[in-house]
Every structure is written in C-alpha cells, then in structure tokens.
Amino acid sequence: MRFKIKRLKRSLTVVEFMIIIVVVAILSGIIIFAMRPMELFAKIRDNRRINNIQDLYQGIVLAETWNNTNLDLGLPNYIYLSLPDDSPACTSYSLPILPVGFSYHCVSVDNLQNLDGTGWIPIDFLQANNSYLSQLPIDPVNNANYYYSYNTSDVGGYFEINSFFETESYNEEYAIADGGDTSNLFEIGSNLMILPQSSIYNWIKVPGNETYGINDFWVMQYEAKYTIDGRTGSDAPDVCKNDVTYDTFRWEKEDDCSQYIANWYPRNIISSPMGSPIAGVSRSEAVNLCESIDAHLLTNGEWMTIARNVATQPLNWTSGIVGEGNIFNGNPDPETGGYIGPIPDKGLNRNSRASLSLSNGNKIFDLAGNVFERVIMDSKPEAIVNNGWSGKSNFTDLIGYSDLAYGLIDSNEIQGDTESMIGFRCAR
C-alpha cells in the first residue's frame, strides 16, 4: 500500500523576514554608495565642517565668558585662515581679492592647530581656561578652495567664522539660511556681517549655452555694490547718491560725499544683498571696475544665457508652468509678475519675485527690476540692458535666440547716460 506524503508549505518566520529586510537594506546602501561615492564623501565632509565651526564658536564664547569679554580676539584687519603657510601673508595660495585695508594671515603647519594663541585662530584658549577644544579644527580638505576663515571687529568684541561647503544641498540648507550676508558660505559668530567680502562671496555658477557659445561661468548674484568699510555692502549717504530719491551710489562722486568716502577703491566692488547698488557708471568705468577684481563686465551672450535658463524654470513663472502667465519681473512692476518695493530694493529677506532660479538651483537677484545694467556687446559698445521684460511676450518673440538681449538699448536713448538708473554686474 502506497502512501503519499503531503509536503506542508512553510512560511517565513519573523526573524527570517527581518534578516531579509536587513540584507536588502545593506545591498541597497552598497549600490547607492557605489553609484555616488564622491557626493556621499563630500556630504560627510560638509557635516564635519558644521561640527568644526560650531565647536570653534562654542570654544570662543566660553573663552570670552571666562575672561569677562576682555579676551584678545586678534587684529580686525586680518582674515585668519586655516591654511598652513610659512608666509604670514598666505602668499603660497592664490586667494580671492580682498577689499582695501584687509589682508590674509596664515601660520606654519607646526603651529596650525595650537590653542595657545599661535594657532591659525590667534586666541589663547589655554589662558582662557579652555576645556572645550583639544586642538583647533581645520577644514577636512584644507586647500585654496576649502578652508576656514576668522575675523574680529575693531569694536564690540564681535567675531565671525566662515566655511565653504562642497555640496549644493548643504549650501541650501545651511549657508543660505544662516542669517549672514553671504549665500555661498556657512557663517557663524556673534556678528555675521563683519567678515570682509572677498571677490568670490555671493557669486553663483551659471550653466553654459551652446547656442551662444557660452561655457559655464560665474556671475555676481547681486548687482554690483560698494563697501566703504570692506565688510558688507554700504548704504549710500544722501550726499553720495545720484539722486536723493533714488538709492544708488554715484561712482566717484566728490564734493560733500568726500566726508564719507575720501578715496573710491575699485577693489571694494562686491556682490552683496546689503547696500545701495552702484550706478552712474560709463561702460569703460564698469569694464575697469570688473577687471580690478579679476573679472569682466557681463557680456550680452552671458546675459542671454542667464535669461534663457531662467525662462525654462517653472518656479520663475507666475502660473508655475513654463510659457503660461508672466516671468517674475522684479521691482517695481506689480502688473506683469513683479512687486513694488523701495527704489531700488536691497537687504536680506527680499520679496520672492526679486530673484529668479536657474536650472542648477542657484538664484540670481534683480536680473529683472531695480537698476539697468551695462553689458559688453561688440556691435553696440555702449549697450545697456533695460533690466526687465514685459511678461511672456518678450520670451515668445525671442524664442529663436535673437542676438539681442531683452530690452537692449543704446545709451543715447537714455537721457543722461551716467544717471541714477544704470549699474552693472561682473562675471568670470
């Protein structure tokens, strides 16, 4: 007699199921890591930078507390760097141009992380009864592109520490939202407006455009500003304005303005959300000013590259859909996607329609609105961009990539070529 043995179907136990989940998670992690190892390592370094900068901040605050705010914080005209160099002026590195009156300061590799005041930050933490820092932290990469910087004010005992990020995600989450005046640096300290603006602060990268023969380039995120003290964009005193009703710096204005600005320094041209835009400049002046900070006046092709990129981003359209409604038209234009603000507008926490987003996530301010801007164009040397466009129609009309920029006009079409409304921005 034959018997058939019925095989029972066996279910997975909870333990086996959990093991499978863990294995799948591990394999997924390995695959993701293998696909984007460089980005993951960069994020790890960026996270370390945040921890380092916060540790330095806490260490200085505790040192000040122990010394009843009489702690020697260093010299206000020095930008102290975490870069090792036997030259106190950091001459071994190619570093951004600083405003007049400021210079870099480095120490040797042997002293770099000392806590006794001989390290890259000139504070004697040991005398200050330090129990927080074991040594001065330095950037995980610590080269001419990624380093920490420190500066102190001449009055008030304020200080600021900065760091560059490698990843755009950390830049958006921390650098842009830290409350400082620089969008491409992580800033922390007791005053986030004191570290001098070098020639790379608040510059953004723009994707190139093959049609115009333009490769990727960098441009001022804001219209060119002037810094009197070298630290952040300055508000123009009334006697230094083109017109008291129009808040712009008249470049090289003399007479009563000399009580505020004895000498106008081209190296003090910066990109900053703070301060009055520079205006009243001729084309040759704008070209020379950009060259003084190792840059060039924005060309028509570069301006068109930015505008074409802007037009492809739904975020820049009033409807949220490309081609429907109007592109944000800046200040002051409430009828075609703009807004009404001070003339011209400036400062942190601007109206959302003051900025336009690029395809790489960067934002540029006042491409439309605020002041007109000079551009370089061979066929029209004195060309000026009428800084705005009349909604969708201009983009539709120029869909074939015209050689002309939106609202391009000749200087002789504006009464008073160097009057209050004409500014500029630089690129490199």
C-alpha positions in Angstrom: 0.0 0.0 0.0 1.4 3.3 -1.0 1.1 6.5 1.0 1.5 9.9 -0.4 3.4 12.2 1.9 1.9 15.7 1.7 4.5 18.4 2.0 3.5 21.3 4.1 4.2 24.8 2.8 6.4 26.6 5.2 6.0 30.4 5.9 8.9 32.7 6.7 9.4 33.4 10.4 9.6 36.9 11.7 13.3 36.5 12.3 13.9 35.4 8.7 11.8 38.2 7.4 13.8 40.7 9.4 17.1 39.2 8.1 15.9 39.6 4.5 15.0 43.3 5.1 18.4 43.9 6.7 20.2 42.2 3.8 18.2 44.2 1.2 18.9 47.4 3.0 22.6 46.7 3.1 22.7 45.8 -0.6 20.7 49.0 -1.4 23.2 51.0 0.6 26.1 49.4 -1.2 24.6 50.1 -4.6 23.8 53.7 -3.7 27.3 54.2 -2.3 28.8 52.7 -5.4 26.8 55.0 -7.7 27.6 58.2 -5.9 30.6 57.8 -3.6 32.1 61.2 -4.3 28.9 63.0 -3.3 28.5 60.9 -0.2 32.0 61.6 0.9 31.5 65.3 0.2 28.4 65.4 2.4 30.3 63.7 5.2 33.0 66.4 4.9 30.3 69.1 4.9 28.8 67.7 8.1 32.2 67.7 9.7 32.6 71.3 8.7 29.4 72.3 10.5 30.6 70.5 13.6 34.0 72.1 13.5 32.7 75.6 13.1 30.2 75.1 15.8 32.9 73.8 18.1 35.1 76.8 17.4 32.1 79.1 18.1 31.4 77.5 21.5 35.1 77.5 22.3 35.4 81.2 21.7 32.2 82.1 23.6 33.3 80.1 26.6 36.8 81.7 26.4 35.1 85.2 26.4 32.9 84.2 29.3 36.0 83.1 31.4 37.7 86.4 30.6 34.8 88.7 31.2 34.8 89.7 27.4 38.3 91.1 27.7 39.8 88.3 25.6 42.2 89.3 22.8 40.4 88.2 19.7 43.1 89.2 17.2 43.5 92.1 14.7 40.4 93.3 12.9 42.3 93.9 9.6 43.4 90.3 9.3 41.5 87.5 7.8 42.9 84.5 9.7 42.9 81.2 7.6 43.1 77.6 8.5 45.6 77.1 5.6 49.2 76.3 6.6 51.9 78.6 5.2 55.3 79.7 6.3 54.4 83.1 4.8 52.3 85.1 7.3 50.5 86.7 4.3 49.5 83.3 2.8 51.4 84.0 -0.4 51.7 80.3 -1.3 48.0 80.3 -2.2 46.0 82.0 -5.0 43.3 83.6 -2.9 40.3 85.9 -3.7 41.0 89.6 -3.8 40.1 91.4 -0.5 38.8 95.0 -0.1 41.4 97.7 0.7 42.7 97.6 4.3 42.5 93.9 4.8 45.0 91.1 4.3 45.2 87.3 4.9 47.1 85.8 7.8 48.5 82.2 8.0 50.7 80.3 10.4 53.1 77.3 9.8 51.8 73.7 9.7 53.6 73.1 13.1 51.6 75.8 14.8 48.3 75.4 12.8 46.2 73.7 15.5 47.8 75.2 18.6 45.5 76.5 21.3 48.0 78.9 22.9 47.4 81.9 20.5 50.0 80.7 18.0 47.5 78.6 16.0 45.5 79.8 13.0 43.0 81.5 15.3 45.0 83.9 17.4 43.2 83.3 20.7 45.0 81.9 23.7 42.4 79.3 24.7 44.7 77.9 27.4 44.9 81.1 29.3 41.2 81.4 28.9 40.8 78.1 30.9 39.7 76.2 27.8 38.1 72.8 28.5 36.2 72.6 25.2 38.7 72.3 22.5 41.5 69.7 22.3 43.1 71.5 19.3 42.0 74.0 16.6 39.9 72.1 14.0 40.9 72.7 10.3 38.9 72.0 7.1 38.8 68.3 6.0 40.3 69.3 2.7 42.1 72.5 3.7 43.3 73.8 0.4 42.8 77.0 -1.6 39.2 76.1 -2.4 38.1 74.8 1.0 39.3 76.4 4.2 38.0 78.1 7.4 38.3 81.9 7.9 38.0 84.0 11.0 37.8 87.7 11.6 37.0 90.0 14.5 35.7 93.6 14.8 37.6 96.6 15.9 35.0 97.4 18.5 32.4 95.4 20.5 34.3 92.2 20.7 32.4 90.6 17.8 33.8 87.7 15.7 32.8 85.6 12.7 33.9 82.2 11.4 33.2 81.0 7.8 33.4 77.8 5.9 32.8 76.7 2.3 30.6 73.7 1.5 31.2 71.2 -1.3 27.6 70.1 -1.9 24.6 72.2 -3.0 22.3 70.5 -0.6 24.3 71.7 2.4 24.6 75.2 0.9 20.9 75.5 0.5 20.1 74.1 4.0 22.7 75.9 6.0 24.7 78.6 4.1 21.7 80.4 2.6 19.7 80.1 5.9 22.3 81.0 8.4 21.3 84.7 8.7 24.6 86.1 7.3 25.2 88.3 4.2 26.9 85.6 2.1 24.9 82.9 0.3 27.8 80.6 -0.6 29.4 80.4 2.9 28.4 78.9 6.2 28.6 81.7 8.7 28.6 81.6 12.5 29.6 84.1 15.2 28.4 86.9 17.3 28.1 89.2 14.3 27.6 87.7 10.8 28.2 91.0 8.9 31.9 91.7 9.8 34.0 89.2 7.8 35.2 91.2 4.8 33.6 90.4 1.4 36.2 88.9 -0.9 35.7 88.8 -4.6 34.0 85.4 -4.6 31.4 85.9 -2.0 27.8 85.8 -3.3 28.9 84.7 -6.8 26.9 81.9 -8.5 27.6 79.4 -11.2 25.6 79.6 -14.4 25.2 76.6 -16.8 26.5 77.4 -20.3 24.6 77.6 -23.5 25.9 76.1 -26.7 23.8 78.3 -29.0 25.6 81.4 -27.7 28.9 79.6 -27.4 29.0 80.2 -23.7 30.6 77.7 -21.3 29.7 77.5 -17.6 30.6 80.8 -15.9 30.3 82.6 -12.6 28.4 85.8 -12.1 27.6 88.2 -9.3 24.4 87.1 -7.6 23.5 90.7 -6.9 24.0 94.0 -8.7 27.5 95.5 -8.0 27.6 97.2 -4.6 30.3 99.3 -2.9 31.6 98.6 0.6 33.0 101.6 2.5 34.5 99.6 5.4 35.2 96.5 3.4 32.9 94.3 5.4 29.5 94.4 3.7 27.6 96.4 1.2 27.2 100.0 2.3 24.1 102.2 2.2 24.8 105.4 0.2 24.6 108.6 2.3 22.4 111.1 0.7 25.3 113.3 -0.5 26.8 110.2 -2.2 23.7 109.3 -4.1 22.9 110.1 -7.8 19.6 111.5 -6.6 18.2 111.6 -3.0 15.0 110.0 -4.3 17.0 107.1 -5.9 19.1 105.0 -3.5 22.2 104.3 -5.6 25.9 105.1 -5.1 27.1 107.6 -7.7 30.5 106.2 -8.6 33.4 108.6 -7.7 31.1 111.3 -6.6 33.1 114.0 -4.8 32.1 117.3 -3.1 30.1 116.6 0.0 30.5 112.8 -0.4 34.2 113.0 0.4 33.3 113.3 4.1 32.2 109.7 3.9 34.5 108.4 1.1 37.9 110.1 0.9 39.0 107.6 -1.8 37.0 105.3 -4.1 38.6 101.9 -4.2 37.8 99.6 -7.2 38.8 96.6 -5.0 35.8 97.4 -2.8 33.3 96.4 -5.5 31.4 93.4 -4.1 28.3 91.3 -4.7 26.1 91.7 -1.6 22.4 91.7 -0.6 23.2 94.7 1.6 23.9 98.2 0.4 22.9 100.6 -2.4 23.7 99.5 -6.0 26.4 101.3 -7.8 25.1 103.5 -10.7 26.1 106.4 -12.7 29.0 104.5 -14.4 30.1 104.6 -18.0 30.8 101.4 -19.9 34.6 101.9 -19.6 34.3 102.5 -15.9 32.2 99.3 -15.5 34.8 97.4 -17.5 37.7 98.7 -15.4 35.9 98.0 -12.1 35.2 94.4 -13.0 38.8 93.9 -14.1 40.0 95.3 -10.8 38.6 92.2 -9.1 39.9 89.7 -11.7 36.5 89.6 -13.6 34.9 91.1 -16.6 31.8 93.1 -17.3 28.9 90.7 -18.1 28.6 90.1 -21.9 25.4 90.1 -23.9 25.8 86.4 -24.6 26.2 85.7 -20.9 23.2 87.8 -20.0 21.2 85.9 -22.7 22.4 82.6 -21.3 21.1 83.5 -17.9 17.8 84.8 -19.3 17.3 81.7 -21.5 18.0 79.4 -18.5 15.6 81.4 -16.3 12.8 81.0 -18.9 12.9 77.2 -18.7 12.2 77.1 -14.9 8.6 76.8 -13.8 9.4 78.5 -10.5 10.0 81.7 -12.4 6.5 81.9 -13.9 3.5 83.4 -12.2 1.5 80.3 -13.2 4.1 77.8 -12.1 4.0 76.5 -15.7 6.6 77.4 -18.4 5.0 79.5 -21.1 1.9 80.4 -19.1 1.5 83.8 -17.4 4.5 86.0 -16.8 8.0 85.6 -15.7 8.7 87.4 -12.4 9.6 90.9 -13.4 11.2 92.2 -10.3 10.9 95.6 -8.7 8.9 97.8 -9.3 6.3 96.1 -11.5 3.2 94.7 -9.9 1.3 94.1 -13.1 3.4 91.6 -15.0 4.8 89.4 -12.3 6.7 91.9 -10.3 6.3 93.7 -7.0 6.5 97.2 -5.5 9.5 97.8 -3.2 12.0 100.5 -2.3 13.7 102.1 -5.3 16.0 100.3 -5.7 15.4 97.4 -3.3 18.1 95.7 -1.2 18.8 93.7 2.0 18.1 90.2 3.3 14.7 88.5 3.1 13.8 90.1 -0.2 10.5 89.7 -2.0 10.4 86.2 -3.7 9.9 87.9 -7.0 13.2 89.7 -6.7 15.1 86.5 -7.5 15.0 84.1 -10.4 16.0 80.4 -10.2 18.5 78.7 -12.5 18.4 75.1 -13.6 21.2 74.2 -11.2 19.3 75.5 -8.2 21.2 78.8 -7.9 19.3 82.1 -7.6 20.2 85.4 -9.2 18.7 88.7 -7.9 17.4 91.7 -9.8 18.1 90.3 -13.3 14.8 92.0 -13.9 14.0 95.1 -11.9 16.0 97.6 -9.8 18.6 99.3 -12.0 19.5 98.9 -15.7 22.8 97.1 -16.3 25.6 97.6 -18.8 26.7 94.7 -20.9 29.5 94.1 -23.3 28.3 93.9 -26.9 30.7 94.3 -29.8 28.2 95.8 -32.3 26.9 98.3 -29.6 29.7 99.2 -27.3 27.6 101.3 -25.0 24.7 98.8 -24.8 22.6 98.7 -21.7 20.1 96.0 -20.6 16.8 97.5 -19.8 16.6 95.4 -16.7 13.2 93.8 -17.1 10.8 92.3 -19.7 7.2 92.7 -20.4 5.9 89.3 -19.3 5.7 86.3 -21.6 5.6 88.2 -24.9 9.2 89.1 -25.0 10.3 85.5 -24.4 7.9 84.3 -27.1 9.2 86.8 -29.6 12.8 85.8 -28.9 12.3 82.0 -28.9 14.7 81.8 -31.8 17.6 83.0 -29.6 17.9 86.5 -31.0 21.3 88.2 -30.9 19.8 91.0 -28.8 19.2 90.8 -25.1 15.8 91.6 -23.8 15.3 95.3 -23.7 18.7 96.1 -25.1 19.0 99.8 -25.6 21.6 102.3 -26.7 23.0 104.7 -24.1 21.9 107.7 -26.2 18.3 106.5 -25.9 18.5 107.3 -22.1 18.8 111.0 -21.2 21.9 111.3 -19.1 24.0 108.2 -19.9 25.5 108.0 -16.5 22.5 108.9 -14.5 21.0 107.2 -11.4 19.5 104.1 -13.1 22.5 102.5 -14.8 24.6 99.9 -12.9 26.4 96.7 -13.7 27.4 93.2 -12.6 30.6 91.3 -13.2 31.3 87.7 -14.4 34.3 85.4 -14.7 
